[in-house]
Amino acid sequence: MVQLAEGLSRLGTETAFEVLARAAALQAEGRDIINLGIGQPDFKTPDHVVEAAVKALRDGEHGYTPAQGILPLREAVSEDLNRRHGVDVSPDDVVIMPGGKPTMFFSIVMFGAPGSEIMYPDPGFPIYRSMIEYTGSRPVPIALLEENGFAFSAEQVLGSITPATRLIILNTPGNPTGGAVPKNEIEKLVAGLADHPNIAILSDEIYSQMLYDGREHVSLLRYPELRDQLIILDGWSKTYAMTGWRLGFSVWPRALVEPVVRLAVNCHSCVNAPTQFAGIAALNGPQDAVHEMLAAFDERRRAIVPMLNQLPGFRCVEPGGAFYAFPNVTGTGMTAKELQNRMLEEAGVATVAGTSFGIHGEGFIRFSYANSKENIAKAIERIGSLLNE
């Protein structure tokens, strides 16, 4: 039998896709499954975005594109960042990616190695830790606590830095918790990082336009003192309901653009052409669909949290962003994985156990409210019946 490289044994996965596959298998058996597990908007990509891709295909945009991304799209990203954050970003510092994960992958590969440490949020997106372990670097979790609304504290992050720290990964608003870090904590962190100019920062801002109750997203791009160590991850998947288009962007320190483009050439060559034209249309076109989608998510958020808090053994803090609720379920007497499996198999409701997102996720379940209010209410009713048996 062929022998795999040792590093591959350290590579994890994303459990949400495993839950999705199991839910699909149950549906194929005739079961009625309500999916509150997958982190995917239940809206269609806006029509004008689809039409831009169709036009590009009809206009003959069928060939390779530059590995960094076509210039008009990188210019559109720069203009969008200026509109949203009031910052000037050169298109030369923007790299277009096939989704958000390549930015994580490349950043962690750049800085991860045996003997180094990489900090990451926990509970957090599972690919962070997976990739850190793959590189042989030591993963250092930043514990996100329920009592803090799942927002990191600057003191906590700065206090975990050691001489071996090479990269700090931050994510706000966060997956799986919906936690949003307030501006005062961001500013404390930026001030403290002045003493650590040789540590890279990966700021995952993919949910930056999904905030509620008047909260403001404070991008780390706003702090010029961080620019030489800052990598920004953002994209179209969540904001424009474009998960399947596989389109993301990243902003890099000028010194890292050439290495990351080299990695792109070795990995995926380039992002497909028509999708990039769709990305231009999304950023430059009407934003009505974005606002409508956010309003719908906010309405669902305000509906699901009280429902969860009425379930026996559940308590749920109100998420500040994204489209996830992350209730504490320790009162049920079940582990997160046990409850996840019972809700799927017995109640027909797909969710994701908090342990899929890290060691600090035990006792929690992620609910995605990227589904209709009717389905959410039906799902909570089913779970209530299960718990009351």
C-alpha positions as CSV (number, residue, x, y, z in Angstrom):
1,M,0.0,0.0,0.0
2,V,1.2,3.5,-0.8
3,Q,2.5,5.5,2.2
4,L,1.2,9.1,2.8
5,A,3.3,11.9,4.0
6,E,3.3,12.2,7.8
7,G,2.0,15.7,7.8
8,L,-1.3,14.7,6.1
9,S,-2.2,12.7,9.3
10,R,-2.4,16.1,11.1
11,L,-4.8,17.6,8.6
12,G,-8.3,18.0,9.9
13,T,-11.6,18.7,8.1
14,E,-14.8,20.8,8.4
15,T,-17.5,18.9,10.2
16,A,-20.3,21.1,8.9
17,F,-19.9,19.3,5.5
18,E,-20.1,15.9,7.2
19,V,-23.3,17.0,8.9
20,L,-24.6,18.2,5.5
21,A,-23.8,14.9,3.9
22,R,-25.6,12.9,6.7
23,A,-28.6,15.2,6.4
24,A,-28.7,14.7,2.6
25,A,-28.5,10.9,3.1
26,L,-31.5,11.1,5.5
27,Q,-33.4,13.2,3.1
28,A,-32.7,10.6,0.4
29,E,-34.3,8.1,2.6
30,G,-37.5,10.2,2.7
31,R,-36.9,12.0,6.0
32,D,-37.9,15.6,6.4
33,I,-34.7,17.4,7.5
34,I,-34.4,21.1,8.5
35,N,-30.9,22.3,8.0
36,L,-29.7,24.8,10.5
37,G,-26.1,23.5,10.2
38,I,-24.6,24.9,7.0
39,G,-23.1,28.4,7.0
40,Q,-24.6,29.4,3.7
41,P,-27.2,32.2,2.9
42,D,-30.5,30.8,1.7
43,F,-30.7,33.6,-0.9
44,K,-29.9,33.6,-4.6
45,T,-27.0,35.5,-6.0
46,P,-28.4,38.9,-7.2
47,D,-29.5,38.8,-10.8
48,H,-27.2,41.5,-12.0
49,V,-24.2,39.6,-10.7
50,V,-25.3,36.4,-12.5
51,E,-25.8,38.4,-15.7
52,A,-22.3,39.8,-15.5
53,A,-20.8,36.3,-15.5
54,V,-23.1,35.2,-18.4
55,K,-22.0,38.3,-20.4
56,A,-18.3,37.6,-19.7
57,L,-18.8,34.1,-21.0
58,R,-20.6,35.3,-24.1
59,D,-17.9,38.0,-24.6
60,G,-15.3,35.2,-24.8
61,E,-13.7,35.6,-21.3
62,H,-12.7,31.9,-21.3
63,G,-8.9,31.9,-20.8
64,Y,-6.4,32.2,-18.0
65,T,-6.3,35.3,-16.0
66,P,-3.4,36.8,-14.0
67,A,-2.6,34.8,-10.8
68,Q,-3.1,37.9,-8.7
69,G,-6.6,38.5,-10.3
70,I,-7.7,40.8,-13.1
71,L,-6.9,44.5,-12.5
72,P,-10.5,45.8,-12.8
73,L,-11.6,43.5,-10.0
74,R,-8.6,44.5,-7.8
75,E,-9.5,48.1,-8.4
76,A,-13.1,47.4,-7.5
77,V,-11.9,45.8,-4.3
78,S,-9.8,48.9,-3.5
79,E,-12.7,51.2,-4.1
80,D,-15.0,49.1,-2.0
81,L,-12.6,49.1,1.0
82,N,-12.3,52.8,0.7
83,R,-16.1,53.2,0.7
84,R,-16.6,50.9,3.7
85,H,-13.6,51.6,5.8
86,G,-12.2,54.9,4.6
87,V,-8.8,53.4,3.8
88,D,-6.6,53.6,0.8
89,V,-5.5,50.2,-0.4
90,S,-3.5,49.9,-3.6
91,P,-4.8,47.3,-6.1
92,D,-1.2,46.0,-6.2
93,D,-1.7,44.8,-2.6
94,V,-4.9,42.9,-3.4
95,V,-4.9,39.2,-4.4
96,I,-8.0,37.5,-5.7
97,M,-8.6,34.0,-4.4
98,P,-10.9,31.1,-5.2
99,G,-12.8,31.6,-2.0
100,G,-11.7,32.5,1.5
101,K,-9.8,29.3,2.5
102,P,-6.7,29.8,0.2
103,T,-5.9,33.0,2.1
104,M,-5.9,31.0,5.4
105,F,-4.0,28.2,3.8
106,F,-1.3,30.4,2.3
107,S,-0.9,32.6,5.4
108,I,-0.5,29.7,7.7
109,V,1.9,27.9,5.3
110,M,4.0,31.1,5.2
111,F,4.4,31.3,8.9
112,G,3.8,27.8,10.3
113,A,6.8,25.5,10.9
114,P,8.0,23.2,13.7
115,G,9.1,25.3,16.6
116,S,6.8,28.2,15.8
117,E,3.4,29.1,17.4
118,I,0.3,30.4,15.8
119,M,-2.6,31.8,17.8
120,Y,-6.2,31.3,16.6
121,P,-9.8,31.8,18.0
122,D,-11.4,28.8,19.8
123,P,-14.3,28.2,19.2
124,G,-13.3,29.2,15.7
125,F,-13.4,28.1,12.1
126,P,-11.9,24.6,12.1
127,I,-9.6,25.1,9.2
128,Y,-7.4,27.4,11.3
129,R,-6.3,24.7,13.7
130,S,-6.2,22.0,11.0
131,M,-3.7,24.0,8.9
132,I,-1.6,25.1,11.9
133,E,-1.2,21.4,12.9
134,Y,-0.5,20.4,9.3
135,T,2.5,22.8,9.2
136,G,3.9,21.4,12.4
137,S,3.5,24.7,14.2
138,R,2.0,24.7,17.7
139,P,-1.6,25.8,17.9
140,V,-2.3,28.3,20.7
141,P,-6.0,28.8,21.2
142,I,-7.5,32.2,22.0
143,A,-10.4,31.1,24.2
144,L,-13.7,32.9,23.3
145,L,-15.9,32.9,26.4
146,E,-19.7,33.0,26.6
147,E,-19.6,35.7,29.4
148,N,-17.7,38.0,27.0
149,G,-20.2,37.5,24.2
150,F,-17.6,35.4,22.5
151,A,-15.4,38.4,21.9
152,F,-11.6,38.2,22.5
153,S,-10.0,40.6,24.9
154,A,-6.9,42.4,23.9
155,E,-5.2,41.5,27.2
156,Q,-5.8,37.8,26.6
157,V,-4.3,37.9,23.1
158,L,-1.3,40.0,24.1
159,G,-0.7,37.9,27.2
160,S,-0.4,34.8,25.1
161,I,2.4,36.0,22.8
162,T,5.7,34.3,23.2
163,P,9.1,34.6,21.4
164,A,7.8,31.7,19.2
165,T,4.7,33.4,18.0
166,R,4.7,34.0,14.3
167,L,1.1,34.6,13.4
168,I,-2.1,35.7,15.2
169,I,-5.5,34.8,13.6
170,L,-8.4,37.0,14.5
171,N,-12.1,36.7,13.3
172,T,-14.8,39.3,14.0
173,P,-17.7,38.9,13.6
174,G,-17.0,35.3,14.4
175,N,-17.9,31.9,13.2
176,P,-19.3,29.8,14.9
177,T,-20.3,32.2,17.7
178,G,-21.6,35.3,16.1
179,G,-19.4,37.2,18.5
180,A,-18.4,40.8,17.6
181,V,-15.3,42.5,19.2
182,P,-16.0,46.1,20.3
183,K,-13.9,48.9,19.0
184,N,-12.2,49.6,22.4
185,E,-10.8,46.1,22.5
186,I,-9.5,46.4,18.9
187,E,-7.8,49.6,19.8
188,K,-6.2,48.1,22.9
189,L,-4.9,45.2,20.8
190,V,-3.5,47.5,18.1
191,A,-1.7,49.5,20.8
192,G,-0.2,46.4,22.3
193,L,0.9,45.0,18.9
194,A,3.2,48.0,18.5
195,D,5.6,46.0,20.7
196,H,5.5,43.0,18.3
197,P,6.2,44.3,14.7
198,N,7.6,40.9,13.6
199,I,4.3,39.0,14.2
200,A,2.0,38.7,11.3
201,I,-1.8,39.2,11.8
202,L,-4.4,37.4,9.7
203,S,-7.7,39.2,10.2
204,D,-10.6,37.2,8.9
205,E,-13.3,39.7,8.0
206,I,-15.6,37.6,5.8
207,Y,-18.6,38.6,7.9
208,S,-17.7,42.3,8.1
209,Q,-21.0,43.4,6.6
210,M,-23.2,41.3,8.9
211,L,-23.5,43.2,12.1
212,Y,-26.6,44.1,14.1
213,D,-28.0,46.7,16.5
214,G,-25.9,49.5,15.1
215,R,-22.6,47.8,15.6
216,E,-19.7,49.0,13.5
217,H,-17.1,46.8,11.9
218,V,-13.7,48.1,12.8
219,S,-11.3,46.7,10.2
220,L,-7.7,46.4,11.1
221,L,-7.0,48.1,7.8
222,R,-7.9,51.4,9.6
223,Y,-4.6,51.2,11.5
224,P,-1.7,52.1,9.3
225,E,0.8,51.1,11.9
226,L,-0.2,47.5,11.3
227,R,0.0,47.5,7.5
228,D,3.4,45.9,7.2
229,Q,2.3,42.8,9.2
230,L,-1.5,42.7,8.3
231,I,-3.2,40.2,6.0
232,I,-7.0,40.7,5.4
233,L,-9.3,37.9,4.4
234,D,-12.7,38.9,2.9
235,G,-14.8,38.0,-0.1
236,W,-18.2,37.6,-1.7
237,S,-19.5,34.3,-0.4
238,K,-21.6,35.5,2.6
239,T,-22.3,39.1,1.7
240,Y,-23.6,38.4,-1.8
241,A,-24.8,34.8,-1.4
242,M,-22.0,33.6,-3.6
243,T,-20.7,30.5,-1.7
244,G,-20.6,28.3,-4.7
245,W,-18.8,30.8,-7.0
246,R,-15.6,30.4,-5.0
247,L,-14.5,34.0,-5.0
248,G,-12.6,35.8,-2.3
249,F,-10.0,38.5,-1.9
250,S,-7.1,39.3,0.4
251,V,-5.0,42.3,1.2
252,W,-1.3,41.8,1.9
253,P,1.7,43.7,3.0
254,R,3.6,44.7,-0.1
255,A,6.6,42.5,0.8
256,L,4.3,39.4,0.9
257,V,2.4,39.9,-2.4
258,E,5.1,38.2,-4.5
259,P,5.4,35.1,-2.3
260,V,1.6,34.7,-2.1
261,V,1.2,35.1,-5.9
262,R,3.9,32.4,-6.2
263,L,1.9,30.1,-4.0
264,A,-1.2,30.8,-6.1
265,V,0.7,29.9,-9.3
266,N,1.8,26.6,-7.8
267,C,-1.7,25.9,-6.4
268,H,-4.6,27.1,-8.5
269,S,-3.0,29.1,-11.3
270,C,-5.7,31.7,-11.3
271,V,-9.4,32.4,-10.4
272,N,-11.8,31.6,-13.3
273,A,-12.5,34.6,-15.5
274,P,-16.3,34.9,-15.5
275,T,-16.5,34.7,-11.8
276,Q,-14.2,37.7,-11.5
277,F,-16.5,39.8,-13.7
278,A,-19.4,38.8,-11.5
279,G,-17.3,40.0,-8.5
280,I,-17.0,43.4,-10.2
281,A,-20.7,43.7,-10.7
282,A,-21.4,42.7,-7.1
283,L,-19.1,45.4,-5.7
284,N,-20.0,48.2,-8.2
285,G,-23.7,47.4,-8.7
286,P,-26.8,48.1,-6.5
287,Q,-26.5,46.9,-2.9
288,D,-30.2,46.5,-2.3
289,A,-30.0,42.7,-2.1
290,V,-27.2,42.9,0.6
291,H,-29.4,45.2,2.8
292,E,-32.5,43.0,2.3
293,M,-30.6,39.9,3.2
294,L,-29.1,41.5,6.3
295,A,-32.5,42.7,7.4
296,A,-33.9,39.1,7.0
297,F,-31.0,37.7,9.0
298,D,-31.6,40.3,11.8
299,E,-35.3,39.4,11.9
300,R,-34.4,35.7,12.2
301,R,-31.8,36.4,14.9
302,R,-34.3,38.2,17.0
303,A,-36.7,35.3,16.6
304,I,-34.3,32.3,17.2
305,V,-32.6,33.6,20.4
306,P,-35.8,33.7,22.5
307,M,-36.9,30.4,21.1
308,L,-33.6,28.8,22.0
309,N,-33.7,30.3,25.5
310,Q,-37.1,28.6,26.0
311,L,-35.7,25.1,25.4
312,P,-35.0,23.1,28.5
313,G,-31.3,23.0,29.3
314,F,-30.5,25.8,26.7
315,R,-29.2,29.3,27.3
316,C,-28.2,31.6,24.4
317,V,-26.5,35.0,24.3
318,E,-27.5,37.3,21.5
319,P,-25.0,37.2,18.6
320,G,-23.7,40.5,17.5
321,G,-22.9,39.5,13.9
322,A,-22.8,36.8,11.2
323,F,-25.8,34.4,11.0
324,Y,-25.1,32.0,13.8
325,A,-26.5,31.4,17.3
326,F,-24.3,29.5,19.7
327,P,-26.3,28.4,22.7
328,N,-24.9,26.7,25.8
329,V,-26.5,23.3,26.1
330,T,-24.8,21.9,29.2
331,G,-28.2,22.0,31.0
332,T,-29.4,19.1,28.8
333,G,-26.9,16.7,30.4
334,M,-25.7,15.7,27.0
335,T,-22.3,16.4,25.3
336,A,-22.4,18.7,22.3
337,K,-21.8,15.8,19.8
338,E,-24.5,13.6,21.4
339,L,-27.1,16.3,21.2
340,Q,-26.1,17.1,17.6
341,N,-26.6,13.5,16.6
342,R,-29.9,13.1,18.5
343,M,-31.3,16.3,17.0
344,L,-30.5,15.1,13.5
345,E,-31.4,11.4,13.8
346,E,-34.5,11.8,16.1
347,A,-35.8,15.3,15.5
348,G,-34.7,15.8,11.9
349,V,-32.8,19.1,12.6
350,A,-29.2,19.5,11.4
351,T,-26.9,21.5,13.6
352,V,-23.1,21.4,14.3
353,A,-21.6,20.5,17.7
354,G,-19.4,23.2,19.3
355,T,-16.6,20.7,19.5
356,S,-16.3,20.8,15.7
357,F,-14.9,24.3,16.3
358,G,-12.4,23.6,19.0
359,I,-11.8,22.4,22.5
360,H,-13.7,25.4,24.0
361,G,-16.8,24.5,22.0
362,E,-17.8,21.6,24.3
363,G,-21.2,22.4,25.8
364,F,-22.3,24.5,22.8
365,I,-24.2,23.9,19.5
366,R,-24.0,26.1,16.4
367,F,-27.3,27.0,14.9
368,S,-27.3,28.8,11.5
369,Y,-30.3,31.0,11.0
370,A,-29.6,31.2,7.3
371,N,-33.0,29.6,6.9
372,S,-36.6,30.8,6.9
373,K,-38.4,31.9,10.1
374,E,-40.9,29.2,9.5
375,N,-38.3,26.5,9.3
376,I,-36.5,27.8,12.4
377,A,-39.7,27.8,14.4
378,K,-40.5,24.3,13.2
379,A,-37.0,23.1,14.1
380,I,-37.1,24.5,17.6
381,E,-40.5,22.9,18.1
382,R,-39.1,19.5,17.1
383,I,-36.1,20.0,19.4
384,G,-38.4,20.9,22.3
385,S,-40.4,17.7,21.8
386,L,-37.2,15.7,21.8
387,L,-36.0,17.3,25.0
388,N,-39.3,17.0,26.8
389,E,-39.6,13.2,26.1
